[in-house]
Structures are given as C-alpha cells and as structure tokens.
C-alpha cells in the first residue's frame, strides 16, 4: 500500500492462477496492494479454491470479462498461450492498463504482443520474469514468500511507460524480491545459460540414466549431489517443452558452448593432462566463489548498505601473544602476476587468501593461466610466458583492489587483445589517470570511462609500446610498477624516477624471476630502469607476513599498559618500515629481532611491549611514503600520545579506499579526540598522560565508509575506550586481513563481529 494508504492498484486481473499467479495474489492480498483481485482460468475448481483461500474476490471463465476495468493484468500462463490471451483481452483493456507476464522467455512474449497490437504496443506493456519456482504447481502450491530473496527481471521496452515500470517494481519489492531491469535479448541469452541449459542437462541426464539396464542401482546409490541436480528434471514437462522451443536460438547456442567445454574436459582426461585438468577444475571452483562474492557485495556497496559491524567492549586486561599475521598483500599480488607471465612453474607459500589478492588470481585464471590453489597459503602457477595470456571472456572484476587495477593496466596495455577492468563501488571512485597518462605516452590505448578519470578502465590491444623515462609527480609504488610492467614488453628502456623512495616489491620480485632491473639512487628517491623484451623464469616465492596488517597489532600493544606481543616473520622491506620508525620516535618499546631473507624480501620478528606513554611528534615527511597505508593506525597511537602530533605531506591519503584523512578525523572527533584535518595531513591533540592508563576514547558509533583500514584502526582504539565502540561497514576487512577478528581475540581484545 502507498504512503497515503491508497492501494497501488484499483483492480488486478490474473489470467491463469498456478504457482506463480497464486503466490503473487497472496502478496497482493496480504499487503492490501489492490482494491480488487480477480482471475480467469478454464478450471472452475481452481477459481472456487482460490476464492475459498481468499486469493481472489471474483473468478471468471472468460479472460475478457476478468480484465474489464483492471489497471493491472498479469499473464500467469504458459508462454505459448500469450498471443491467444492477448487477442482475447485486447478489446476490453483500459487505455492506462499495465500488462505484464511471468514467463521464462521474453522475446517470444514481445513478438506475441506485436502480432496482436502491431508495432505500437500499449504503453503499459512491461514483460517480466520472476525467477522462483517449486516442484509443485497449482493454486494450492502458492506461497506468500515464494519470491522473497529471489530475483525478478523486468524487461521494459522503449514504448513502456516509466510509471508502469515503477509500479511493477513496487509490486515485486512488496514480495521482498530483488528487481532487475534488463534488455529482452539479454534476458533470453542469460537465462538460456543459467536456467534453461541446466534444466535441459538435468532432463538429459535422467533420461540417459533411466535408459540403462542398471538404472535401478544408478538411482538407488545416487549421492546427494545427483539428487539435488536431477531434482529439476521433476519440473513440469509441458512448461519446459514450451520454454525450449520459445528460446530455441539462445538455448542451442548454450548447448553448443557446453558441448565444446565438455569436449575439452574429455580431451584432457583422455590424455591424462594433469596440469590442464587441475587448472580447469580449479578455475571453475574459484570462479564460482569469486562471482558469488562479487554478486553478494556489489549491491551492498552500490546501495551503501552495511551488512557487517564490529563492536569492541572495554575491559581488555592485556594485549599479548606470539603469532603471525597473514601474508603481505603487495607481494601476494605480484607473485601471481609474475608467475603467470613467467616460463615454467612458480610455487608460492604464505599467499594471502584475502579478497584483493584473490581478485588478481581470478583475473589471470580468466586470461587462461592454470593456477592450483590457494590451499593453506600455497599456490602453484603454471606460467604461460610473456605472450601467452588470452583474451578474457568478459570484464575483469578487481573488487576493491587498486593494486590489481593499476598494475594490470600496465601489463594489459601491452597485450594484443582488448580488456575492460571494473571494480566495486569503492574502487570505482578512485583515480586512475595517474597510471593511464604515462601509459598513453608509451603508446597504450587506455581509457578511464568513469567520471573524473575513474574505473571502469578500457584497454584496446596494442603492439609496439615504446620505452619512456617518467618522473613521478608524486610518490606512488602502484604507478611506478604499472609503468615498469608495461616496459617489460616495450621497445627500448623504460625508467621511472620517484621523488622519494616507494615500495620496491616489483623490482625485487622481477629480479627473483630472473629479470634485470637497475636501481640508481638519486638526490631524493631512486631511478629504476629495465629493458623490454626479456623473459621471466618460474621460481619459488615465500610471501612474508604483511607489515601493514602487523601495524594494527603494533599500535595496539604500544597503547596498552601490560602488552607483550611478538609478531613472527614480518616483512621489513626498507620501503615499508615507516610505521616502525614513527612508533620508535613516539617512544614505543619496539624491537626488530632475528632478521633474515626469504624469497628476496627481508623479514624479522617484531617484539612490542606496552607500558610507555607515547609522545606526540611531527611525523617526518621522509617516512610518509614508507608508512602510507599505516597512518590510520598511527592516528590512533597519536590520540593516545601525550601532546600534539602533526602529519604533513600525506595528501595521497585522501584518494585511498576512502578519504582517510577526513574519515579518520570524523571518527576521532566522534570518540572525543580533538583534531584538525588539513589538505595534506592532520593535527591530533593526544590525551595521554605520563604514568596514567585511563581510557582515552569515549564510546560511540564509527562509519568506516567500507574502508578496511579505517575499520581495523578504530577496532584498536577499543583497547583504550571507556564505553563500547561500534564500527559500521566492516565487511571489507576480509579484503586484506580475513583473520583479523580471530587474532585480535587471541591477543585479548573484546571484539564481536555481527551481521546487520
């Protein structure tokens, strides 16, 4: 019912009243969405039962009688009967009547309407398809919640009145359905693959097995998977007969594609090609997980809805432990990228199984690379060489990963095929012209198709990139790496000069794969140079623990009175250790122990003791690039310090997953901390006092803006809170640190994760 208590429709007429129609009638009646509900069907018993169930006010044997004065007509009958029904009701329709249907195919429904009305279709004609069903049929099988949490696809035409479309959206949303609008042809193509082909396969499989002599044993010993899959073969044969013929062209195309893929499986099994078989099976499994996650999170991010939150309660007596944090995300990304274009096999251990790194892994699987795992942090990549990547079937989805998108922009600019890269709503707001501009100078054909130079990123296949020398206008390891990776395929030398040192994971790992990279120190930063046309050779990579993830625990221990925490095998790449240096300058008791090299990267154990009151400082600008991702956590340390902390030279924080300067400032103020954001940093008035360990933060509500580092930083603030802190939008923590809450609890934090 609308806000002014006026029903959405005056009179709704159902033509047909089976499972779908009777379920929708239940919704309309329960929510008082119509002044009157009527139906027509050839079965007098169905009409009598529907009246007894309270689903309709009147029943008619004639469709022409039912539709008179109706402002909504729902064609709930087999798709093949659409044209005949429309012919019957055409003379009796109101001029403003909305006409929709519930059929599984749309092209033939539109053609049926054109056969009846000509090219000038009624403005109220809006084909529809609720994707819901049951093994049972008939008026008694209807359920009021049949459409809840299911999709309903509307296929508006150019002639469809927007008001009619909106009213149908309201109707289906009242049934708790997710409404999607799409083109008629797209609907039929998509449904041919996702619904019609699986049903055809189920019918075919059951028919095949039923014709075997040992059919009784086949069905007797069938496992649950077979029963689940073959269940849909119990659907109405007449309905599926009509669907298969109505969507003949798209279904036959889907069957051909299935036969081709099945033949590939047959060939690799016949030839006992173990690597190829593992790659195909692994790709299928990973694709299902990847796209399920993608679909689960895209509506969430687009609607800015919150599905998860952290609540941190005061009362932790200590923050201690001896454990490892997950693998370094930057190294994990690069291990997949370089292993994919290397010759031979690359074995990775310690791989971070977070969503950002998995997005990179999925992208290379989509480009034809056989990858085994990840399993317990182990990944095996069967490299295809510098020219072995294949055109992906569709856009590459990068999720929330700016690293994936920027580095792949460089690699894909050199390929012979076209690609498009997309991401979630957060990534789609991040600037990409910083990498696109220098790549264009190299000869790349790259477009940032979003507003203000943001994703999606479209790349036209290019040959013959030219090496360039590029002076980075601002320090950025991602932009530097993207240019260097394009340079692998470019003619001549490619060099990048950075204004100050940035992460050198790309240079280190290229050397580990046998590619010559020269680094020459300049007055401030470095100049990195490589020659195009070389090759990478598969190797073994051990991913160190991520210092960015470790930073939350370092800060947590540094602000806690009785902390004694050791973090094992943390990467201490000199371009990443700014957080350690800054904490030391603030007075933290922090030691770097057992330094060693693993996979070309320096690692060490980091030991932090609490009990010292931190001091406010002017954070040195030469450490800003070395701690750029750790500043949200360092802001929490600054709030717990004695005196004023000033950060300058960190404008890049404003173009991360969120505007981290403003979002952190808003959160600190909400928790009772005085601070002032500036264009390139922040001024924080710390509340710590020497020798006192009283709470620093009040309780409160924090909006993380779906930024994982914001969420984890304010979680650490909970160690010094007076009242509970609730952090909204924490579902993105899994992008970089999937075990964060588990380890935080292990260390002694009182943290709870809940769905909203």
C-alpha positions in Angstrom: 0.0 0.0 0.0 1.3 3.5 -0.8 2.2 6.1 1.8 -1.2 7.7 1.7 -3.0 4.4 2.3 -4.2 4.2 -1.3 -3.8 0.8 -2.9 -1.1 0.5 -5.5 -3.8 -0.8 -8.0 -7.5 -0.5 -8.2 -8.1 -3.9 -9.8 -5.7 -6.7 -10.6 -6.7 -9.4 -13.0 -4.8 -12.7 -13.2 -5.0 -14.7 -16.5 -4.1 -18.1 -15.1 -3.6 -18.9 -11.4 -1.0 -21.5 -10.9 2.0 -21.4 -8.6 3.4 -18.0 -9.7 0.0 -16.3 -10.1 -1.4 -17.6 -6.8 1.8 -16.7 -4.9 1.7 -13.1 -6.2 -2.1 -12.9 -5.4 -1.2 -13.9 -1.8 1.3 -11.0 -1.7 -1.2 -8.5 -3.1 -3.9 -9.6 -0.6 -1.6 -9.7 2.4 -0.2 -6.2 1.7 -3.5 -4.7 0.5 -2.0 -3.6 -2.8 -5.2 -3.7 -4.8 -8.8 -2.7 -4.2 -10.0 -5.9 -6.0 -8.3 -9.1 -7.2 -9.9 -11.3 -9.9 -8.8 -14.2 -12.1 -9.8 -16.1 -15.1 -8.9 -19.8 -15.8 -10.7 -22.7 -17.5 -10.8 -24.7 -14.3 -13.9 -23.9 -12.2 -12.4 -25.8 -9.3 -9.3 -23.6 -9.4 -11.4 -20.5 -9.2 -13.5 -22.0 -6.4 -10.4 -23.0 -4.4 -8.9 -19.5 -5.0 -12.0 -17.8 -3.6 -12.0 -20.2 -0.6 -8.3 -19.4 0.1 -9.1 -15.7 -0.1 -6.9 -15.1 -3.0 -9.5 -13.5 -5.3 -12.7 -11.6 -5.0 -14.2 -12.9 -8.2 -13.4 -15.7 -10.7 -14.2 -15.8 -14.5 -14.0 -18.4 -17.1 -13.5 -15.7 -19.7 -10.3 -13.6 -19.8 -12.2 -10.8 -21.5 -14.6 -10.5 -18.5 -11.8 -10.6 -16.0 -9.8 -7.7 -17.4 -12.6 -5.2 -17.7 -11.7 -2.1 -15.6 -8.5 -3.7 -14.4 -5.5 -1.4 -14.2 -3.0 -4.4 -13.8 -3.3 -7.6 -15.9 -0.9 -10.4 -15.0 -0.4 -13.1 -17.7 0.4 -16.1 -15.5 0.1 -18.8 -18.1 2.4 -20.8 -20.4 4.4 -18.6 -22.8 3.0 -20.3 -25.8 -0.5 -19.2 -24.8 0.4 -15.4 -24.6 -0.7 -14.4 -28.1 -4.1 -16.1 -27.8 -4.7 -14.5 -24.4 -3.8 -11.0 -25.7 -6.1 -11.4 -28.6 -9.0 -12.2 -26.3 -8.4 -9.3 -23.9 -7.4 -6.6 -26.4 -10.9 -5.1 -27.0 -11.6 -4.8 -23.2 -8.4 -3.2 -21.9 -8.3 0.2 -20.2 -6.2 2.7 -22.0 -3.9 3.0 -18.9 -3.8 -0.7 -18.1 -0.4 -2.2 -17.1 0.1 -5.6 -18.8 2.9 -7.9 -17.5 3.7 -11.6 -17.6 5.7 -14.1 -15.6 7.1 -16.2 -18.4 10.7 -17.6 -18.6 11.3 -16.3 -22.1 10.7 -12.7 -23.3 11.5 -12.5 -27.0 8.5 -14.6 -27.9 6.2 -12.7 -25.5 7.2 -9.4 -27.1 6.6 -11.0 -30.6 3.2 -12.3 -29.5 2.3 -8.7 -28.4 3.4 -7.3 -31.7 1.3 -9.9 -33.6 -1.7 -8.7 -31.7 -1.1 -4.9 -31.3 1.2 -4.2 -34.1 4.4 -2.1 -33.7 2.6 0.4 -31.4 2.5 -1.6 -28.3 0.5 -0.5 -25.3 2.5 1.9 -23.1 1.6 -0.2 -20.1 3.1 -3.4 -21.6 6.2 -4.4 -19.5 7.3 -8.1 -19.8 8.5 -9.7 -16.6 10.1 -12.9 -15.2 10.1 -13.9 -11.5 13.0 -16.3 -11.1 11.3 -18.5 -8.5 9.6 -21.9 -8.5 8.8 -25.2 -6.9 8.4 -28.8 -7.8 4.7 -28.4 -7.0 2.2 -26.5 -9.1 -1.3 -25.2 -8.9 -3.2 -22.7 -6.8 -2.6 -24.6 -3.5 1.2 -24.7 -4.1 1.4 -20.9 -4.0 3.4 -19.3 -1.1 3.5 -15.7 0.1 7.3 -15.9 0.5 8.0 -17.6 -2.9 9.7 -14.5 -4.3 11.4 -13.4 -1.1 15.2 -13.0 -1.7 14.7 -14.1 -5.3 15.3 -12.0 -8.4 12.5 -10.7 -10.6 13.6 -9.4 -14.0 11.6 -6.8 -15.8 12.4 -6.1 -19.5 10.9 -2.7 -20.3 10.6 -1.8 -23.9 11.2 1.7 -25.5 7.5 2.1 -25.5 7.0 1.2 -21.8 5.7 4.0 -19.6 8.2 4.7 -16.8 5.3 5.0 -14.3 4.2 1.5 -15.2 7.7 0.1 -14.7 7.9 1.9 -11.3 4.6 0.5 -10.1 5.7 -3.1 -11.1 9.0 -2.6 -9.2 7.0 -1.5 -6.1 4.7 -4.6 -6.5 7.6 -7.1 -6.7 9.5 -5.3 -3.9 6.5 -5.8 -1.7 7.1 -9.5 -2.3 10.6 -9.0 -1.0 12.1 -9.7 -4.4 15.2 -8.1 -5.9 14.1 -6.4 -9.0 16.4 -6.1 -12.0 15.7 -4.4 -15.4 17.4 -5.7 -18.5 17.1 -5.9 -22.3 14.8 -8.6 -23.8 17.5 -10.2 -25.8 20.0 -10.1 -22.9 17.4 -11.8 -20.7 16.9 -14.6 -23.1 20.6 -15.1 -23.6 21.4 -15.0 -19.9 18.6 -17.3 -18.9 19.4 -19.8 -21.7 22.8 -20.4 -19.9 21.8 -20.1 -16.3 18.4 -21.7 -16.2 17.3 -23.3 -19.4 20.6 -25.1 -20.1 20.8 -26.6 -16.6 17.2 -27.9 -16.9 17.9 -29.4 -20.3 21.0 -31.1 -18.8 19.0 -32.4 -15.9 16.3 -33.9 -18.2 19.0 -35.3 -20.5 21.0 -36.9 -17.6 17.9 -38.5 -16.1 16.7 -39.7 -19.5 20.2 -41.1 -20.2 20.5 -43.0 -16.9 16.9 -44.2 -17.0 17.6 -46.0 -20.3 20.5 -48.0 -18.7 19.9 -51.6 -17.8 21.2 -51.0 -14.3 19.0 -47.9 -13.9 17.6 -49.1 -10.5 21.1 -49.3 -9.0 22.0 -46.0 -10.5 19.2 -44.2 -8.7 19.5 -46.4 -5.6 23.1 -45.5 -4.9 23.0 -41.9 -6.2 24.6 -39.4 -3.8 23.0 -36.2 -2.6 24.7 -34.1 -5.4 23.0 -36.2 -8.1 19.6 -35.9 -6.3 20.0 -32.1 -5.9 21.0 -31.7 -9.6 18.4 -34.0 -11.1 15.6 -32.6 -8.9 14.8 -30.0 -11.5 14.1 -32.8 -14.0 10.9 -33.3 -12.0 9.6 -29.9 -13.3 6.5 -29.6 -15.5 7.4 -31.2 -18.9 4.8 -29.0 -20.8 6.3 -25.8 -19.4 9.8 -26.8 -20.3 8.7 -28.0 -23.7 7.3 -24.5 -24.4 10.4 -22.8 -23.0 12.9 -24.9 -25.0 11.0 -24.1 -28.2 10.4 -20.5 -27.4 14.0 -19.7 -26.7 15.4 -22.1 -29.3 18.2 -19.9 -30.7 19.7 -19.0 -27.4 19.4 -22.5 -25.9 21.1 -24.1 -28.9 23.9 -21.6 -28.6 24.3 -22.5 -25.0 24.2 -26.2 -25.8 27.0 -25.8 -28.4 29.1 -24.0 -25.8 28.5 -26.7 -23.3 29.4 -29.4 -25.8 32.7 -27.6 -26.7 33.7 -27.3 -23.0 32.7 -30.9 -22.3 34.9 -32.0 -25.3 37.9 -30.1 -23.7 37.3 -32.0 -20.4 37.1 -35.2 -22.4 40.4 -34.5 -24.1 42.4 -33.6 -21.0 41.1 -36.7 -19.2 41.8 -38.9 -22.2 45.4 -37.6 -22.5 45.8 -37.6 -18.7 47.0 -33.9 -18.8 47.1 -33.4 -15.0 48.1 -29.8 -15.1 45.4 -28.8 -17.5 42.7 -30.8 -15.7 43.7 -29.2 -12.3 43.6 -25.8 -13.9 40.1 -26.3 -15.4 38.7 -27.7 -12.1 40.4 -25.1 -10.0 39.3 -22.3 -12.3 35.7 -23.5 -12.1 35.7 -23.7 -8.3 37.4 -20.3 -7.9 35.1 -18.7 -10.4 32.1 -19.8 -8.5 33.5 -18.4 -5.2 34.7 -15.2 -6.9 31.4 -14.4 -8.6 29.3 -15.4 -5.7 31.2 -12.9 -3.6 31.1 -10.3 -6.3 27.3 -10.6 -6.5 26.9 -10.6 -2.8 28.9 -7.4 -2.3 28.1 -5.3 -5.4 24.5 -4.4 -4.3 25.8 -3.8 -0.8 28.5 -1.3 -2.0 26.3 0.4 -4.5 23.5 1.0 -2.1 25.9 2.0 0.6 24.2 -0.5 2.9 26.0 -2.0 5.9 25.9 -5.8 6.3 28.6 -6.2 9.0 29.8 -4.4 12.1 32.4 -4.7 14.8 31.6 -4.0 18.5 34.6 -3.5 20.8 34.0 -3.5 24.5 36.3 -2.0 27.2 37.9 -4.3 29.8 40.8 -5.9 28.0 43.5 -6.5 30.7 46.3 -7.1 28.3 47.2 -7.3 24.6 49.7 -10.1 24.2 50.7 -13.1 22.2 53.2 -14.7 19.9 51.8 -15.3 16.4 52.0 -14.5 12.7 49.7 -12.2 10.7 48.7 -13.1 7.1 50.9 -12.8 4.1 51.9 -9.5 2.5 49.2 -8.3 0.1 51.6 -6.5 -2.2 53.9 -9.5 -2.6 50.9 -11.8 -3.0 49.6 -9.8 -5.9 52.9 -9.7 -7.7 53.6 -13.4 -7.1 50.5 -14.2 -9.2 51.2 -11.6 -11.9 54.8 -12.5 -12.4 54.3 -16.2 -12.1 51.6 -16.1 -14.8 53.8 -14.5 -17.4 56.9 -16.5 -16.5 58.2 -19.6 -18.3 57.8 -22.7 -16.2 56.2 -23.2 -12.8 56.1 -20.9 -9.8 55.3 -22.2 -6.3 54.1 -19.6 -3.7 53.9 -20.1 0.0 52.4 -17.8 2.5 50.0 -16.4 -0.1 47.4 -14.0 1.4 43.9 -15.6 0.8 42.2 -12.2 1.1 39.7 -10.9 -1.4 42.1 -8.4 -3.1 44.7 -10.9 -3.8 42.1 -13.5 -4.9 40.8 -10.9 -7.4 44.2 -10.8 -9.0 44.4 -14.6 -9.0 40.9 -14.9 -10.7 41.8 -12.3 -13.3 44.8 -14.4 -14.5 42.7 -17.6 -14.5 40.2 -15.7 -16.7 43.1 -15.0 -19.0 43.9 -18.7 -19.4 46.6 -19.3 -16.8 46.4 -22.6 -15.0 46.7 -22.0 -11.2 46.4 -24.6 -8.4 45.2 -23.4 -5.0 45.3 -21.4 -2.9 45.3 -24.0 -0.2 46.7 -23.1 3.2 48.6 -20.3 1.6 50.1 -22.4 -1.2 49.6 -21.6 -4.8 51.2 -23.2 -7.9 51.2 -21.1 -11.1 51.9 -22.7 -14.5 53.3 -19.8 -16.4 52.3 -19.1 -20.0 55.2 -16.8 -20.9 55.3 -13.2 -22.0 53.0 -13.7 -24.9 50.7 -16.5 -23.6 47.8 -14.5 -21.9 44.4 -14.9 -23.6 41.6 -12.5 -24.0 39.1 -12.9 -21.1 35.5 -13.7 -21.9 34.2 -10.7 -20.1 35.4 -7.7 -18.0 37.9 -8.5 -15.3 36.5 -7.7 -11.9 39.1 -6.2 -9.5 36.8 -5.9 -6.5 38.3 -3.4 -4.1 41.9 -3.8 -5.2 43.6 -0.6 -6.6 46.9 -2.5 -6.8 45.4 -5.1 -9.1 43.8 -2.5 -11.4 46.8 -0.1 -11.6 49.5 -2.9 -12.1 47.3 -4.8 -14.6 46.8 -1.6 -16.5 50.5 -1.7 -17.4 50.5 -5.4 -18.3 47.3 -5.4 -20.3 48.3 -2.3 -22.3 51.0 -4.5 -24.0 48.6 -7.4 -24.9 47.2 -8.0 -28.3 43.6 -8.2 -27.0 41.1 -5.7 -25.7 40.2 -5.8 -22.0 37.9 -3.9 -19.5 38.6 -3.8 -15.8 35.9 -3.0 -13.3 35.6 -2.9 -9.5 33.3 -2.4 -6.6 31.7 1.0 -5.8 34.7 2.0 -3.6 37.3 1.2 -6.3 35.1 2.9 -8.9 35.7 6.2 -7.2 39.5 6.0 -7.1 41.6 8.0 -9.6 43.2 6.0 -12.4 44.5 8.8 -14.7 47.8 8.8 -12.8 48.7 5.5 -14.4 46.7 6.0 -17.6 48.6 9.2 -18.7 52.2 7.8 -18.7 50.9 4.5 -20.3 49.4 6.6 -23.2 52.8 8.3 -23.7 54.2 4.7 -24.2 51.6 4.1 -26.9 48.9 2.4 -24.9 45.3 2.8 -25.8 43.7 3.2 -22.4 40.5 5.0 -21.3 39.2 5.7 -17.8 35.5 5.5 -18.6 34.1 6.6 -15.2 33.6 10.2 -14.2 36.8 12.1 -13.1 39.2 9.5 -14.5 37.9 6.6 -12.5 37.1 2.9 -13.4 35.9 1.1 -15.5 39.2 1.1 -17.4 39.1 0.1 -21.0 42.2 -1.0 -22.9 42.5 -1.6 -26.6 45.0 -4.2 -27.6 48.3 -2.5 -28.6 51.5 -3.7 -30.1 54.8 -1.8 -30.2 54.9 0.1 -26.9 57.9 2.5 -26.6 60.0 2.7 -23.5 60.0 6.1 -21.8 61.6 8.0 -18.9 58.9 9.2 -16.5 59.3 11.4 -13.5 56.6 10.6 -10.9 54.8 13.8 -9.9 54.1 12.2 -6.5 55.4 9.1 -4.8 53.3 6.0 -5.8 54.6 2.4 -5.9 51.5 1.4 -7.9 52.0 3.9 -10.7 55.8 3.2 -10.8 55.0 -0.6 -11.0 52.4 -0.2 -13.7 54.8 1.7 -15.9 57.7 -0.8 -15.3 55.4 -3.7 -16.1 54.4 -2.1 -19.4 58.1 -1.7 -20.0 58.6 -5.4 -20.0 57.0 -5.5 -23.5 58.2 -2.1 -24.6 60.9 -1.3 -27.2 64.0 0.0 -25.5 64.5 1.1 -22.0 61.8 2.2 -19.5 62.8 4.2 -16.5 60.9 5.8 -13.6 62.3 8.4 -11.3 60.5 8.7 -7.9 60.6 11.9 -5.8 61.2 9.8 -2.7 61.6 6.1 -2.1 58.5 3.9 -2.5 57.8 0.2 -2.1 60.2 -1.8 -4.2 58.4 -5.1 -4.2 58.1 -5.0 -8.0 61.9 -4.5 -8.6 62.8 -7.2 -6.0 60.5 -9.8 -7.4 61.3 -9.1 -11.0 64.9 -9.9 -10.1 63.8 -13.1 -8.3 62.2 -14.2 -11.6 65.5 -13.5 -13.4 64.7 -10.1 -15.0 67.4 -7.5 -14.8 66.3 -4.3 -13.1 68.7 -1.5 -12.3 68.1 0.9 -9.4 70.2 4.1 -9.2 70.0 6.4 -6.1 69.1 10.0 -6.8 69.1 13.0 -4.5 65.7 12.1 -3.0 64.3 8.9 -4.4 65.5 6.4 -7.0 65.6 5.9 -10.7 64.5 2.4 -11.7 65.3 1.1 -15.3 64.7 -2.0 -17.2 65.0 -3.1 -20.9 62.0 -4.5 -22.7 62.0 -7.8 -24.5 63.3 -10.1 -21.8 61.7 -13.1 -20.1 60.7 -14.3 -16.6 61.6 -17.7 -15.3 59.4 -19.5 -12.8 60.7 -19.7 -9.2 59.7 -20.2 -5.6 58.3 -17.3 -3.6 57.8 -17.1 0.1 55.4 -14.3 1.0 56.4 -12.6 4.2 53.8 -11.6 6.8 52.3 -8.2 6.0 53.7 -5.2 7.9 50.5 -3.3 7.1 48.5 -5.9 8.9 51.0 -6.2 11.7 50.8 -2.4 12.2 47.4 -2.7 13.9 48.8 -5.1 16.5 52.0 -3.0 16.9 49.9 0.1 17.7 47.5 -2.0 19.9 50.5 -3.2 22.0 52.1 0.2 22.1 49.0 1.9 23.6 48.3 -0.9 26.1 49.7 -1.0 29.6 50.6 -4.7 30.1 51.2 -5.6 26.4 53.9 -8.1 25.4 53.5 -9.1 21.8 55.7 -10.8 19.2 54.8 -10.9 15.5 56.7 -13.5 13.6 58.3 -13.3 10.1 57.1 -9.8 9.3 58.3 -8.3 6.0 60.7 -5.4 6.9 61.3 -4.2 3.3 63.1 -0.9 3.9 60.5 0.8 1.8 57.7 -0.3 4.2 59.2 0.2 7.7 58.0 3.8 8.3 55.5 2.6 10.9 58.3 1.1 13.0 60.4 4.2 12.7 57.5 6.5 13.6 56.4 4.4 16.6 60.0 4.4 17.8 60.2 8.2 17.5 56.9 8.4 19.6 58.7 6.4 22.3 57.2 2.9 21.7 59.2 -0.1 23.1 59.6 -1.9 19.9 62.4 -4.3 18.8 63.3 -5.9 15.4 64.7 -9.4 16.0 66.0 -12.4 14.0 66.4 -10.5 10.7 66.7 -12.8 7.7 65.9 -13.0 3.9 63.0 -15.0 2.5 62.1 -15.0 -1.2 64.3 -12.0 -1.8 62.5 -10.0 0.9 63.9 -9.1 4.3 61.8 -10.5 7.2 62.1 -10.3 11.0 60.2 -10.9 14.3 58.8 -7.7 15.8 58.5 -7.5 19.6 56.4 -4.8 21.3 56.0 -4.1 25.0 53.4 -1.7 26.4 53.7 0.5 29.5 55.4 3.5 28.0 53.4 6.7 27.4 53.8 7.7 23.7 54.8 11.3 22.9 53.3 13.4 20.2 55.6 14.3 17.3 55.8 15.9 13.9 55.8 12.8 11.8 58.8 13.1 9.5 57.8 13.6 5.9 60.6 11.3 4.6 58.7 8.5 6.3 55.3 9.3 4.7 55.8 7.0 1.6 57.2 4.3 3.8 54.1 4.2 6.1 51.3 5.5 3.7 48.9 2.6 4.5 49.7 2.5 8.2 48.7 6.1 9.0 45.1 5.3 10.1 46.5 3.0 12.8 49.2 5.6 13.7 46.4 8.2 14.2 45.1 6.0 17.0 48.6 6.0 18.5 48.7 9.8 18.2 45.4 10.1 20.0 46.8 8.1 22.9 50.1 10.1 23.0 50.9 13.0 25.3 50.9 16.2 23.4 50.3 17.2 19.8 51.0 15.1 16.7 51.3 16.7 13.3 51.3 14.9 9.9 52.1 16.8 6.7 52.9 15.7 3.1 50.4 12.9 3.0 47.8 14.2 0.5 47.7 10.7 -1.1 45.6 9.5 1.9 42.7 11.5 0.5 42.5 9.2 -2.6 42.7 5.8 -1.0 39.7 3.5 -0.5 38.2 6.5 1.3 39.4 10.0 2.2 41.4 8.5 5.1 42.3 11.9 6.5 38.7 13.1 6.7 37.2 9.8 7.7 39.7 9.2 10.5 39.2 12.8 11.7 35.4 12.3 11.8 35.8 9.1 13.8 38.4 10.6 16.3 36.1 13.5 16.9 33.2 11.2 17.5 35.3 9.4 20.1 36.2 12.6 22.0 39.5 13.5 20.4 40.4 17.0 19.3 41.9 17.0 15.8 42.1 19.2 12.7 42.4 17.7 9.2 44.5 19.7 6.7 44.9 19.4 3.0 47.9 17.0 3.3 47.6 15.7 6.8 46.1 16.2 10.2 46.8 17.7 13.7 45.8 15.5 16.6 45.7 16.6 20.2 46.7 13.5 22.2 45.1 12.7 25.5 47.7 10.5 27.0 49.4 11.4 30.3 52.7 10.1 31.6 52.1 7.3 34.1 48.3 7.2 33.6 46.4 4.4 31.8 42.8 5.7 32.0 40.6 5.4 28.9 41.4 7.7 26.0 38.3 7.3 23.8 34.6 7.7 24.7 32.3 5.1 23.2 30.5 5.8 20.0 29.4 4.9 16.5 32.0 4.9 13.7 31.3 4.9 10.0 34.2 3.2 8.3 32.9 4.0 4.8 33.7 0.4 3.9 37.4 1.1 4.2 39.1 -1.9 5.8 42.0 0.0 7.3 39.6 2.5 8.9 37.6 -0.3 10.4 40.7 -2.1 11.9 42.2 1.1 13.2 39.2 2.1 15.2 39.0 -1.5 16.4 42.4 -1.0 18.0 41.0 2.2 19.7 38.7 -0.2 21.6 41.7 -1.1 23.8 41.5 2.3 25.4 37.8 3.0 25.3 35.5 3.9 28.2 32.4 2.6 26.5 31.8 0.2 23.6 32.7 1.3 20.1 30.6 0.1 17.2 32.2 0.3 13.8 29.8 0.0 10.8 30.7 -1.3 7.3 33.4 -3.8 8.4 32.7 -6.4 5.7 35.7 -5.1 3.6 38.2 -6.2 6.3 38.3 -9.5 4.5 39.9 -7.9 1.5 43.3 -7.7 3.3 43.0 -9.4 6.7 40.5 -12.2 6.8 41.6 -13.4 10.2 41.7 -10.0 11.9 39.0 -10.6 14.5 40.3 -14.1 15.2 43.8 -12.8 16.0 42.5 -9.7 17.9 40.6 -12.0 20.2 43.6 -14.2 20.6 45.6 -11.2 21.7 43.0 -10.2 24.3 40.7 -7.7 22.5 37.0 -7.9 23.4 35.7 -7.7 19.8 32.5 -9.1 18.3 31.5 -9.3 14.6 27.9 -9.3 13.7 25.8 -9.1 10.5 23.3 -6.3 10.2 
